[in-house]
Amino acid sequence: MGGQQQNENGDKGPPTRGVPFTVSLAVCSSMVDNAQSLELATMMAGQVARCAGIFCADEVVVIDDSPSSEGGEKTVSSHAAFLARVLQYMETPQYLRRSLIAQHPHLKHVGLLPPLNAPHHPRSTEWTKYREGVVERVAASTSGADAEPDHSLVNVGLDRPAKVHRALSVGERVTVRMKDKGFPKAGDEAAAGDGGGGGEWYRGKVVDSREPRRRKGSFWGYSVRLARTLSEALEGGDREYDLKIGTSERGEVFDPTRPDCSLPEFSSLLVCFGAVEGLERAYAGDPKLKSREGGQGTRTIRAEEAILVSMALLSTKLPRFFSENAVNATVGGGGGNDAEE
């Protein structure tokens, strides 16, 4: 086979060195209930986003356990909407936020948050093999009334757009694999061709958003999902979690220094975190789950701190697939910067 294999797009490429499992975090929206101001609530949401980035989470599930979650089945509380909105803002690359993120009062203080500094947030001066983009224009290669659109121009945060040979929807977010090898060098402007080297665009191909993680072992952001109940968080979505972990001060002690303390094999991990009154509050308030007797214990650490501490312990038992060389999935050439942001 010559060491080649096909990926999900049918392309032949080098043997995959990506990550064969997914990690999801579920957080309760009531964690912002006791925030004294919108600024503090924004900082708490930002810390959750940073934790998701640090531990390479593929998904963040927001469980709507806030007391204000009333109304119809299709509505969520303002706390859940706020947390999901800030998480989505943090995950979106900076150069795409104006196109993809609508202005909202919940985002008034996001300027206070530290950047995610994830591999899919590259600078405009560094060249990466993959880039997130938004479709700006769809056009046809031929003129005439019967000409059908056959390509799109995608803003990928560089000095010119990327041209992909697919007619997409304007405003759609896509993942682009860059076909060019780097920024054009001096004198390349004359050899424009089809955007190669120094034309009006770079050459690219739209790929599955999971390809950078699967092929390169590169963290490539997380999706955000809203769940109205704990059971919906456990069973909903497009993933089948084969390992689910709930964290609580009344749970079993997880000591990674013990030889017998390990995680079973899994392909999709979900770790659930409670808030002010613990995960038990979401459990007791879920009509699909059996409520149990007993009082709620007192909290010992803040919810956003519990996520960091718990994931730090659990990550010591996760398989090591992320490598330093693959984290940013950058390629050199043409003055690009291979250093991680």
SVG drawing of the C-alpha trace seen along z (x, -y; Angstrom):
<svg xmlns="http://www.w3.org/2000/svg" viewBox="-44 -46 56 48">
<polyline fill="none" stroke="black" stroke-width="0.4" points="0.0,0.0 3.1,-2.2 2.2,-3.7 -0.8,-5.6 -4.4,-5.5 -7.6,-7.3 -9.2,-9.8 -12.8,-10.7 -12.6,-12.9 -11.3,-10.1 -7.8,-11.7 -4.7,-9.6 -2.2,-10.9 0.3,-9.8 -0.7,-7.3 -2.8,-9.1 -1.2,-10.1 -4.3,-11.7 -6.4,-11.1 -8.8,-8.1 -11.1,-9.2 -13.1,-12.3 -13.5,-14.1 -16.6,-16.0 -17.2,-18.3 -20.6,-18.9 -21.1,-21.9 -24.1,-23.2 -25.3,-26.6 -26.1,-27.4 -22.3,-27.9 -23.0,-31.6 -25.9,-31.9 -23.9,-33.5 -21.8,-35.7 -22.0,-39.2 -21.8,-41.0 -21.8,-40.3 -18.0,-40.9 -17.5,-38.1 -19.9,-35.7 -18.0,-36.4 -14.7,-35.6 -16.1,-32.3 -17.3,-31.3 -14.0,-32.3 -12.2,-29.9 -14.4,-27.1 -13.4,-27.8 -9.8,-27.9 -10.1,-24.5 -11.7,-23.0 -8.8,-24.3 -6.1,-23.1 -7.5,-19.6 -8.3,-19.4 -12.1,-18.9 -14.1,-18.2 -17.4,-19.3 -18.7,-21.3 -22.3,-20.5 -24.2,-23.2 -26.7,-21.6 -29.6,-24.0 -30.1,-23.4 -30.6,-27.1 -33.7,-27.9 -34.9,-30.3 -35.3,-27.6 -39.0,-27.9 -41.4,-28.0 -41.8,-25.7 -39.7,-22.6 -37.9,-24.5 -36.7,-27.3 -33.6,-27.5 -32.7,-29.8 -30.8,-33.0 -27.9,-31.6 -27.6,-28.6 -27.8,-30.8 -25.2,-33.2 -22.7,-30.4 -23.2,-28.8 -22.8,-32.2 -19.5,-33.1 -18.2,-29.6 -19.0,-29.9 -17.4,-33.3 -14.2,-32.1 -13.9,-29.1 -14.4,-31.2 -11.1,-32.5 -10.7,-36.2 -10.7,-37.0 -14.1,-35.3 -16.0,-36.8 -17.3,-39.9 -18.8,-37.7 -20.1,-34.8 -20.9,-36.3 -23.8,-38.7 -23.6,-41.5 -25.4,-40.7 -25.6,-42.1 -24.1,-38.8 -20.9,-39.6 -20.4,-43.1 -17.3,-42.1 -15.7,-39.4 -12.9,-41.9 -11.7,-41.1 -11.1,-37.5 -7.7,-36.0 -7.4,-34.6 -7.9,-30.9 -4.5,-30.7 -5.6,-27.4 -4.0,-26.0 -7.1,-27.0 -6.6,-30.6 -3.4,-31.3 -2.1,-34.8 -2.3,-36.4 1.5,-36.2 1.9,-32.5 1.2,-29.8 -0.7,-26.7 -1.8,-23.7 -5.4,-24.0 -7.4,-27.2 -10.9,-28.0 -12.7,-30.3 -16.1,-31.8 -17.4,-31.9 -17.5,-35.4 -18.5,-34.9 -19.7,-32.2 -19.0,-32.5 -18.9,-30.7 -15.7,-30.1 -17.5,-30.9 -19.7,-33.8 -23.2,-33.7 -26.8,-33.5 -26.6,-29.7 -23.3,-29.6 -23.6,-27.8 -21.5,-28.7 -18.7,-26.2 -16.3,-27.8 -16.2,-29.9 -13.9,-32.4 -13.2,-31.9 -11.8,-34.4 -9.2,-32.4 -7.6,-35.3 -4.8,-35.9 -3.9,-38.8 -6.1,-37.2 -9.0,-34.6 -8.7,-30.9 -10.4,-29.6 -12.2,-26.2 -13.8,-24.4 -17.2,-24.0 -20.3,-26.2 -21.0,-26.8 -23.4,-29.1 -22.2,-32.7 -21.6,-33.1 -20.9,-29.4 -18.0,-28.4 -15.7,-25.8 -12.3,-24.1 -9.9,-24.6 -6.8,-22.5 -4.4,-24.9 -2.9,-23.5 -0.2,-26.2 3.0,-25.5 3.5,-28.9 3.4,-32.6 4.5,-33.8 8.1,-34.8 9.5,-37.9 9.0,-37.8 6.2,-35.2 3.6,-37.8 4.2,-37.3 3.3,-33.6 -0.3,-34.1 -1.9,-31.2 -4.9,-29.9 -4.0,-31.8 -0.9,-29.7 2.0,-31.6 1.0,-35.2 -2.5,-35.5 -5.7,-37.0 -6.3,-34.0 -4.7,-31.0 -5.7,-27.5 -7.6,-25.4 -9.9,-22.5 -12.9,-22.3 -12.4,-19.3 -14.2,-17.8 -13.6,-19.9 -12.4,-16.8 -9.6,-16.2 -6.8,-18.2 -7.4,-16.2 -7.8,-12.8 -4.9,-13.2 -2.5,-15.5 -3.4,-15.0 -4.1,-18.8 -6.7,-20.2 -9.1,-22.0 -11.7,-23.7 -14.9,-22.4 -18.6,-22.4 -21.1,-23.7 -24.4,-21.9 -27.3,-23.0 -29.0,-20.3 -32.2,-21.1 -31.6,-18.2 -28.8,-16.0 -30.3,-13.0 -30.3,-15.0 -26.6,-15.8 -25.9,-12.1 -27.8,-10.7 -28.4,-13.6 -26.2,-14.9 -24.4,-13.0 -22.0,-11.1 -22.5,-7.8 -20.5,-8.2 -19.1,-4.8 -17.5,-6.2 -19.3,-8.8 -17.8,-10.3 -19.7,-12.4 -17.6,-14.5 -18.7,-15.2 -17.2,-15.7 -19.2,-12.6 -17.8,-10.4 -15.0,-7.9 -11.5,-9.3 -9.5,-9.3 -5.8,-9.0 -3.7,-8.8 -0.6,-7.9 -2.2,-4.5 -1.2,-1.8 -4.7,-0.3 -6.4,-3.6 -7.0,-3.8 -9.7,-4.5 -11.3,-1.7 -10.8,-1.9 -13.2,-4.3 -13.8,-6.0 -16.0,-8.9 -15.6,-10.2 -18.0,-12.5 -17.1,-14.2 -19.9,-16.0 -19.4,-18.8 -21.8,-20.3 -22.1,-23.9 -23.0,-25.7 -24.9,-22.7 -23.1,-20.0 -24.0,-17.6 -26.7,-16.2 -28.9,-19.2 -29.0,-18.5 -29.7,-14.8 -32.5,-15.6 -34.2,-18.1 -34.3,-15.7 -37.7,-14.0 -36.1,-11.2 -33.7,-10.3 -34.7,-8.8 -34.4,-11.4 -32.8,-10.4 -33.2,-11.4 -30.5,-13.4 -29.3,-16.9 -27.0,-18.7 -23.5,-19.1 -21.5,-22.3 -19.3,-23.3 -15.5,-23.3 -14.2,-24.9 -15.6,-27.0 -17.1,-25.2 -14.6,-26.5 -11.7,-25.5 -13.2,-22.0 -13.1,-21.5 -9.4,-22.4 -8.5,-20.2 -10.6,-17.2 -9.4,-17.3 -5.8,-17.6 -6.1,-14.4 -8.0,-12.5 -5.7,-13.7 -2.8,-11.7 -4.7,-8.5 -5.7,-9.5 -3.8,-7.9 -0.9,-10.1 -1.7,-11.0 -1.1,-14.7 2.5,-15.4 4.3,-18.7 5.2,-18.5 1.5,-18.0 -0.2,-20.4 -0.2,-23.4 -0.1,-21.4 2.0,-24.2 4.1,-23.9 7.1,-26.0 7.6,-28.1 7.5,-31.6 8.3,-33.4 5.6,-31.6 6.0,-31.3 6.0,-27.7 5.9,-28.7 2.7,-28.1 0.7,-31.2"/>
</svg>
